[in-house]
């Protein structure tokens, strides 16, 4: 047998092995690593998708919460995991923010991960405590402009999407409001509901229950279009800052080097359950915008938004906690 034929047969055998690997996937438990404590928006996504995959996969998916380090602890663990498709990261724009926010980030979003599914967009909401008397975004704008430096707003932490979304708003609308960083969305929302802070820029899933029971007043959302779960709440652009829109994402990533056939199987199964009517409704009711984007869509978004978030972090002056 000549060397060319032997090489070709070897490639065919490798291809057949990869195909069989994908066909038999998963043969053991898959783990969704969430870089936050239970109760946050990407934790909710991971748990809803994990529960739905039980009808497709022979074993339940483990949702493994790994809070700390602004998500870097979980990201580093997944980046170093075996690239076999059995360990996935469920995360948001912080993936693109942390490489600039931290002096020595423990991962590179393009080098260390393989995108699997751009699951959905998850806008933030600017919410007010009822004691402010604010009923609309315009009420907030007028009060903030008349009282520079008087109003505080809470976010999940320095450099979080909520913080940076508010900092972009401050520049776009020429506002002087003071940031109060928290260690996660949960503590920020707790203090907001208690009236310890008058305003918060937080992800909708954590706040929507309090909005529905009247404990919080939604003033505007950060996305380019209104959120289906809050149809009466305008976007910030509609409410008076035309240039403003931030469509924060949530998605699934595998370690770099994961076989393409396995990525394709993960992409299909995860996106299929996100598109299913039951799961789609659960996500929409929480304030998400499910899109079930392909791995290629996710890779393109990372390429596009990584320099954008770098510029936002640098201009905001945000520092890692």
C-alpha positions in Angstrom: 0.0 0.0 0.0 1.5 3.4 -0.9 1.8 6.2 1.6 -0.9 8.4 -0.1 -3.5 5.6 0.1 -2.6 4.7 3.7 -2.9 8.4 4.7 -6.3 8.6 3.0 -7.6 5.5 4.7 -6.3 6.8 8.0 -8.3 10.0 7.6 -11.4 7.9 6.7 -11.0 5.9 9.8 -10.6 9.0 12.0 -13.7 10.5 10.4 -15.6 7.3 11.0 -14.5 7.3 14.7 -15.6 11.0 15.1 -18.9 10.2 13.5 -19.5 7.2 15.8 -18.5 9.4 18.8 -21.1 12.0 17.9 -23.7 9.3 17.2 -23.1 7.8 20.6 -23.1 11.1 22.4 -23.7 11.5 25.3 -22.7 8.2 26.8 -22.3 9.7 30.3 -23.5 12.7 32.2 -23.0 16.1 30.7 -22.2 19.0 33.0 -23.4 22.6 32.6 -21.1 24.8 34.6 -22.7 28.1 35.7 -20.4 30.9 36.9 -22.8 32.2 39.5 -24.9 31.1 42.5 -28.4 29.5 41.8 -31.1 32.0 40.9 -29.4 34.1 38.3 -30.4 34.5 34.7 -27.9 32.0 33.2 -28.5 29.6 36.0 -32.2 29.7 35.0 -31.3 29.1 31.3 -29.0 26.1 32.3 -31.7 24.5 34.5 -34.5 24.9 32.0 -32.5 23.5 29.1 -31.1 20.7 31.3 -34.5 19.6 32.4 -35.8 19.5 28.8 -32.8 17.5 27.5 -33.9 14.5 29.7 -36.2 13.4 26.9 -33.3 13.3 24.4 -30.4 12.1 26.4 -30.1 8.9 28.4 -28.9 10.7 31.6 -29.8 13.9 33.4 -27.6 17.0 32.9 -25.8 18.2 36.0 -26.0 22.0 36.6 -22.9 22.8 38.5 -22.8 26.3 40.1 -19.3 27.7 40.4 -19.6 31.3 41.6 -16.6 33.6 42.3 -14.0 35.6 40.5 -16.7 37.4 38.4 -17.1 34.1 36.5 -13.4 33.5 35.9 -13.3 30.5 38.2 -15.9 28.6 36.2 -14.6 29.8 32.9 -11.1 28.6 33.7 -12.4 25.2 34.8 -14.3 24.7 31.5 -11.4 26.0 29.4 -9.1 23.4 30.9 -11.7 20.5 30.8 -11.3 17.6 28.5 -12.6 18.7 25.0 -15.1 15.9 24.7 -18.4 17.8 24.9 -19.2 16.6 28.5 -18.4 20.0 30.2 -20.1 23.1 28.9 -20.1 26.7 30.1 -23.3 28.7 30.3 -22.5 32.4 30.3 -23.3 35.9 29.1 -21.4 39.0 27.9 -19.1 38.8 30.8 -17.2 36.3 28.6 -16.2 39.3 26.5 -15.9 41.9 29.3 -13.5 40.1 31.7 -10.5 39.9 29.3 -10.3 43.7 29.5 -11.6 44.1 33.0 -9.0 41.9 34.6 -5.2 42.5 34.3 -4.4 38.8 33.9 -7.6 37.1 32.7 -7.4 33.3 33.0 -8.9 32.6 29.6 -9.2 33.9 26.1 -12.8 33.9 24.8 -11.7 33.0 21.2 -8.7 30.7 21.9 -10.1 28.7 24.8 -13.7 28.0 23.9 -15.8 26.5 21.0 -19.2 28.2 20.7 -22.1 25.8 20.8 -25.3 27.8 20.9 -26.2 31.4 21.1 -29.2 30.6 23.1 -30.9 33.9 23.6 -30.7 37.6 24.3 -31.3 38.8 27.9 -31.8 42.5 28.3 -31.4 44.4 31.5 -34.1 46.6 33.0 -33.7 49.9 34.7 -36.0 49.5 37.7 -37.0 51.9 40.5 -38.2 51.5 44.0 -41.8 52.8 44.4 -40.6 55.3 47.0 -38.8 57.3 44.2 -42.2 58.2 42.8 -41.0 57.4 39.3 -43.6 56.0 36.9 -41.8 56.5 33.6 -38.3 56.7 32.3 -38.9 60.4 31.6 -39.6 60.9 35.3 -36.2 59.4 36.1 -34.4 61.5 33.4 -35.9 64.8 34.6 -35.1 64.0 38.3 -31.6 62.8 37.6 -30.8 65.8 35.5 -32.2 68.2 38.1 -30.3 66.5 40.9 -26.8 65.5 39.6 -25.0 63.0 41.8 -28.1 62.5 44.0 -29.4 59.1 42.7 -27.6 55.8 43.3 -28.1 52.7 41.2 -27.2 49.1 42.0 -25.8 46.5 39.6 -24.4 42.9 40.0 -20.9 44.3 40.3 -18.1 46.4 38.8 -17.8 45.5 35.1 -21.0 43.5 35.0 -23.3 43.9 31.9 -25.7 45.8 34.2 -23.0 48.2 35.4 -21.6 48.9 31.9 -25.2 49.2 30.4 -25.8 52.0 33.0 -22.5 53.7 32.3 -23.3 53.7 28.5 -26.7 55.3 29.4 -24.9 57.9 31.6 -22.8 59.0 28.7 -25.6 58.9 26.1 -28.0 60.8 28.2 -25.5 63.1 30.0 -26.5 61.8 33.5 -24.7 61.9 36.8 -25.8 58.9 38.8 -23.7 57.0 41.3 -22.9 53.3 40.9 -23.3 50.9 43.9 -21.7 47.6 43.0 -23.0 44.3 44.5 -21.6 40.8 44.5 -24.2 39.4 42.2 -27.7 40.2 40.9 -29.4 38.6 43.9 -28.0 41.0 46.6 -28.6 44.0 44.3 -32.2 43.1 43.8 -32.8 42.4 47.5 -31.6 45.9 48.4 -33.5 47.5 45.6 -36.8 45.8 46.7 -36.0 46.8 50.3 -35.5 50.5 49.2 -31.9 50.6 50.3 -31.1 51.9 46.8 -33.5 53.8 44.6 -32.6 52.3 41.2 -31.1 49.2 39.7 -29.8 48.0 36.3 -30.4 44.3 36.5 -31.2 41.3 34.3 -35.0 40.9 33.8 -35.4 37.3 35.1 -34.2 38.2 38.6 -36.5 41.2 38.8 -39.6 40.2 36.9 -41.4 38.7 39.8 -40.9 41.9 41.8 -42.1 43.9 38.8 -45.2 41.8 38.5 -46.1 42.2 42.2 -45.5 45.9 42.2 -42.4 45.9 44.4 -40.4 47.4 41.6 -41.3 49.9 38.8 -39.8 49.0 35.4 -38.7 52.3 33.6 -37.1 50.9 30.4 -35.3 48.0 29.0 -31.9 48.0 27.3 -32.7 46.0 24.2 -33.5 47.2 20.7 -37.1 45.9 20.9 -39.6 45.6 23.7 -39.5 42.4 25.8 -42.4 40.1 25.3 -42.8 39.5 29.0 -43.0 43.3 29.7 -44.8 44.6 26.6 -45.8 47.9 28.2 -42.2 48.8 29.2 -40.4 50.9 26.5 -36.9 50.4 25.4 -34.5 53.1 26.5 -34.3 54.3 22.8 -38.1 54.6 22.7 -38.2 56.4 26.0 -35.9 59.2 25.2 -32.3 58.1 24.3 -32.5 57.2 20.6 -28.9 56.1 20.2 -29.1 53.5 22.9 -29.4 49.7 22.5 -27.7 46.8 24.2 -28.7 43.2 23.4 -26.9 41.1 26.0 -26.6 37.4 25.1 -26.6 34.1 26.9 -25.1 31.0 25.4 -23.3 27.7 25.7 -19.6 27.0 25.1 -17.4 23.9 25.1 -13.6 23.7 25.6 -11.6 24.5 22.4 -10.7 21.4 20.5 -14.1 19.6 21.1 -14.8 17.5 17.9 -16.9 19.3 15.4 -19.4 16.4 15.2 -19.9 16.6 18.9 -20.4 20.4 18.7 -22.9 19.8 16.0 -24.9 17.3 18.1 -24.8 19.6 21.1 -25.9 22.6 19.0 -28.8 20.7 17.5 -30.1 19.2 20.7 -29.8 22.4 22.8 -31.3 24.5 20.1 -34.2 22.0 19.4 -35.2 22.2 23.1 -35.0 26.0 23.1 -37.3 26.1 20.1 -39.8 23.7 21.7 -43.0 25.5 22.6 -42.8 24.6 26.3 -39.2 25.7 26.9 -39.7 28.7 24.7 -42.6 29.9 26.7 -40.8 29.4 30.0 -37.9 31.5 28.7 -40.1 34.2 27.3 -42.1 34.4 30.6 -38.8 35.0 32.5 -38.0 38.0 30.2 -35.6 36.2 27.8 -35.6 36.5 24.0 -34.9 32.9 22.8 -33.1 32.7 19.5 -31.4 29.3 19.4 -28.6 30.7 17.3 -26.1 28.3 15.6 -22.5 27.9 16.8 -21.4 29.9 13.8 -23.7 32.7 14.8 -22.2 32.7 18.3 -18.7 32.8 16.9 -19.6 35.8 14.7 -21.1 37.6 17.7 -17.9 37.1 19.7 -15.8 38.4 16.9 -18.0 41.4 16.5 -18.6 42.3 20.2 -15.3 41.6 21.8 -13.7 44.9 20.7 -16.9 46.7 21.5 -17.0 45.6 25.1 -13.2 46.3 25.3 -13.9 49.9 24.3 -16.8 50.2 26.8 -14.7 48.9 29.7 -11.8 51.2 29.0 -14.0 54.3 28.6 -16.0 53.4 31.8 -12.9 53.1 33.9 -14.4 50.0 35.5 -12.0 48.0 37.7 -12.2 44.4 38.7 -13.4 43.9 42.3 
